[in-house]
Amino acid sequence: MTTIEEQIRELIERWARAVHQGDLATVLADHAENIVMFDVPPPQQGVRGLDAYRQTWPPFFRWQAQGASFDIESLEVTAGDDVAFAYALLRCGTPADLAEAPDRRLRLTLGLRRDDGRWVVTHEHHSFALDPVADRNSAADERELHELHERWFAATADKDLDALMEPIAADVVSYEHEAPLRYVGEPAVREICQAGLDASGDGAVSWEVPDQTLVVDGDLAVSWGLNRVRVTPPRDGTVESWSRGTRVFARRDGGWQLVHQHLSYPFDPATGAARTDLLP
C-alpha cells in the first residue's frame, strides 16, 4: 500500500512528465478549480483559477519545443491527513541556457489538499534565483541611462549644444522628423540639433520623455517613449508638440553612447501630412 507521500510524489512526477510532453490535459488534471500560481513571468499578483492557469501553458510549450528540458532533479514531500506541501528543483532550460548556466535550477513549491478523497494542487510557486551581480549591474546601467537623459533635458533648456552632443557616437545614424531620410555621423546630428535650438529664438525650450521605458542587456540598451517639446517665445504662449522616439545605446570606452535614434510623427492617411497636433 502506497503512503500519502508516495501518492503525492507520483502526482507531481506525472505532472512534470506531462509538462515536458506538452500534455495539457494531464497538466491540468490534478489541480483545484481555485488554484493560485505565482509564476516566473507576470502578473505579479499571480495566476488565479484553473482557466487562467490553463492559458499559461501553450506559450511555455512552444518555448519548450525548442528542445528545452523540464526535469525534476530533487523532490521533497511532507504530508498530513488532508494538507501537504512539496518543494523541488528542476532542470529547466534550452541546451544553450544550461550550457551558459549549468547550475541554474527552477525552484518549485506546491501546496496540496485532499478533496473528496483525492489530492489536488491548490498552489504553485515557480521561480529562478536572480543573479545578484547581473541584477545590480542592470540597475546601475538603468540609473546611468536615466541620468544621461536628464542631462540631455537640462542641456536642451540651457541651449547647450556641446552638452547635447557629448553622448552622441561619432558613427550615429539618426532618423529625424525632417528630411533627408537619415542623418549619418555626429556632425550631421549636431547640425539638426543646432537648427532646432535656433528655431526657438529668444524663447525658452524644453524637451522631456515622461513615459520613458528603458531595457538594458549587457552592452546594449534601448529606450522609447513620447517626446514632449515645449517652446515659449518671449511674448507669446507656449507651443507644445508630441512625437515618438526610440533610441539605441552601446557601451563604448566605459560609457553609454547613442548609436541610433528614430523620431517620427504619425501621419494622416487622407492627406499624407504629419500630425504634429496629437496629444497622448
N, C-alpha and C positions, 0 to 999 in steps of 0.2 A: 504494500500500500504506500503510495507516494505521500510525502509530507506536504504541508501547506507551502513551505519554502520551495520545494521541488515543483509544485504546480505553478507557482508564480514564475520561477526561473524558466520553465518551459514556455509559459505565456510570453515572456519578454524575448526569449530567443526566437520564438515563432514570429513575433512582430518584427524583430531585426532582420530575419531572413526575408520576410515579405517586403520590407523597405528596400533591401538590396535587389530584390527581383522585380520591383515596381508593381507589386500585387496590392492594389489599393483596397480591395475588399477585405483582405486579411489584415492589412494595416489598421483598418477601422474596427475590426470585428470585436475586440475585447476592450472597447473604450466606452465610457459613460457618455450619455447624451449631453451632460453639462460639463464636459471636460474643459479644463483651462490649461493651455500650453504657453509657457514662456520660451520662445524660440530664439535662435541666433538672429534672424532678421527682425525688423519691426513687424507689428506695432509694439511700442513699449509696454502698453497695458496688457499685452498677451492676446492670444487667440482663444476665443470663448465659444463653446458649443461645438457639437460634432460637425455641423455643416461647415462652420468656419475652419475647423481642423481639417476636414476633407479637402478644402480648397488650397491648403498649403502644400500638398504633396505633389501634384503634377509638375510644377516648376522644378522641385527637387529631383524628381525622376528624370526630367530632361537633362538636368546638370549631371546626374549620376550616370546617364547613358554615355558620357564621355570616357567611361572606364573607371569611375570613382569607386572606392570601396566604402562599405558600411559594415564593419565587423566588430563584434564585441570582443574586447581584449580581457576585461575583468568585470565581474558582476557579483555584487553582494546583496542578499535579500534578508530582510528582517520582517517577521510577520506575527501578528496577534490573531485572535479568533476572527475578527471582522475588518481589521485595518492592517495595511502593510506598506512598507516602502522599500525601494531598491535604488542602488546607485551603481553606475557603470562607467567605464572608459571605453571608447570605440575609436578604431582607426577609421577616419572619415576624410576622404580627400582623393583627388586625382593622383596618378603616379607622380606627376610633376610637383604637386603640392607636398606630398610625403617625402619626395627626394630633397626638396628645399628645406623642409622642417620635419625630419624623421621622428622627432619626439612629440609632435603636436597631436593631441587627442581631443575628441569631442567628449564633453562631460555630460552625463545624463542622470537625472534623478526622476524617479517615478513614485507617485502616490497611488495606492490602490485601496479599494474597499470590496467587501463581499456583498453582492446584490442578488437577492433571490437565489442564494446558493452558489453563484459564480463570481469569480474575481474579475473586476473591471478597473481599468486605469482611469483615475479621475484627475490626475495632474501629471504633466510632463514639463521638465525644465532642461533645455539643451543650451550649452554654452561652450565657447572656446576661451581659454585664458588669453588675456591681452599680452602682447609683447611690451613690457614696460618701457624699454628703450625706444622702440619704434613709436609707441603712443606718445611718449614725451617729446620725441623729435618732431612728430607731426604737429602737435600742439604748438611747439615753438615756431615751426615754419608758418603755421597759420597766423600766429601773432605777428611775425615779421612781415608777412604779406599785407595784413590789415594795416600795419604801421606804414608800409610803403604807400598804400592808397591814401592814408591820412596826410602824408607828406605831399602827395600829388594834389589833394584837395586844397591844402594850405598854399601850395605854390601857385595854383590857379587864382586863388583870391588875392595873392600878392603880385600876380602877373610876373612871376619869376620864371622865365623860360629855361634858364640853366638848371634850376631845381626840377622842373618838369622833365627835362631830358636826362637827368642823372641816371635813372634806372633803365633807360631805353637801350637795347642791344644795338650794336653797330650794324648788324645784318637784319634788323627788324623788317617785317612785312606787315603793313597796316592797310586794312580796307576801311577807308574813311567814308563819311557821308558824301563828300564832294568827289567829283571826277578828278583824276582818272580812276580806273578800276582798282588800282593798288599803288601804294607808296612804298618804295623799297629803300631801305637804309635810313640811318638816323638823320642825315641832313634833310631828306625829303619830309620826314615826320616833323622835324624841327620847323621847317618852313610852314607846314599847315597849322601847327600849333601857334606859331607866331601870328599867322593871319587871324586865327580865332581870337587871340588876345587883343590884337589891334582892332578887331571889329567892335569890341566893347567900348572903344574910345576912352573918354574920361570917366566912364561909369564903372560901377562895381560889377564883378563877375564871380560866380561860384559854380562849382561842379561837385556832385556827390552821387553815390550809388546806395540809396537807402536799403535796398533789399539784396545786397551783395551775397553771393554764395561762393565759397572757396573750396576746392578739392585739391589736396596735395598728395602726390605719390612719388616718393624718392626725390629726384632732382627735377621733376616737372610739376607744374601746378596750373590750374585753370580757375579763372574767376568769371562770373557772369552776373548780370543784373541790369536794371533800368537806370540809365544815366539821367539825372536831373540837372539841367543847366539853367541858371538864372542870370540875366543881365539887367542891371538897373542903371539907366542913364542918369546924369545929374539932375535933370528937370522933368523926367517922365516916369511913368510907372514901370514896375518890373515885368520883363518879358520872360516867360518860363517855357522850356521845351523838354520833352522826354524822348529818349531813343533807346535802342537795345545795344548792349555792349558785351562782348566776350573777349577775354584777354588770356593769353598763354604765356607762362613764365618758365624760364630754365635757370637752374642754379649754375652760375659760372663764376669761377675765381672766388668762391665762398659767399657770393651774394646772389640775389634774385634779379634777373633782367627780363624785361618784356621782349619776347621774340615774335609775337603775333597779336594783332588786335583786329577785331571785326565790329564795326559800328554800322547801324542801319536804322532807318525809319520804315515803318510799314508803308505800303503804297495803296492808293485807291484803284482797284482794278477797272473801274469805269472810266477813269481819266488818265491813269498812269502816273499821277502826281504823287509825290511823297506827302504823307500825312504827318506834319510837324505839330498838329494841334491836339493830338490824342493825349489823354491823361490816364494814369493807371487806375 
